[in-house]
Amino acid sequence: MSASAEKPVYRVPFVERTGMRRIEEGRGHSKLLMPLEGNANHVDVMYLGAFCVLAEAVAAGPGISILDTARYFPIIKDIAVDFHRMAASDVTGEYTLSDEQISGLLADLERKGSAGYTAEVPMHDADGALVATGRVTVKLLSHSWPPRG
């Protein structure tokens, strides 16, 4: 694929400033790491806002990976983070869309110009302890949304 034909990359400078890193990404899958450094609160544990950013990015990645971005774009409809325990280390989050979910989303996009899913994103500290769970509703929309007529 030539550089001019490559799929556009969605960039969000705010997210980039967190230092979040990709661990694994593929079709319908995303695993990201939020570093503690630069994202700690006043007691040196992960700031709750960093969990929100991590959950949002992890949830959106699988949807973005299946899109023809010349025709469709993602938005976050809502997000909630259930905080379980403090994290004094880097935190990872992971989410995967099933093949069945991907097929349904792509069919809805073709038929209606919109599709959506809710991602449950477990987030773990460096020791593997579950520290938070994000629930993120992702909408995939046609650039011509809403339909007129």
Sequence and secondary structure as in RCSB ss.txt:
>XXXX:A:sequence
MSASAEKPVYRVPFVERTGMRRIEEGRGHSKLLMPLEGNANHVDVMYLGAFCVLAEAVAAGPGISILDTARYFPI
IKDIAVDFHRMAASDVTGEYTLSDEQISGLLADLERKGSAGYTAEVPMHDADGALVATGRVTVKLLSHSWPPRG
>XXXX:A:secstr
  GGGS      HHHHTTT EEEEEETTEEEEEE STT B TTSSB HHHHHHHHHHHHHHHHHHT  TTTEEEE
EEEEEEEE S   S EEEEEE  HHHHHHHHHHHHHHSEEEEEEEEEEEETT  EEEEEEEEEEEEETT S   
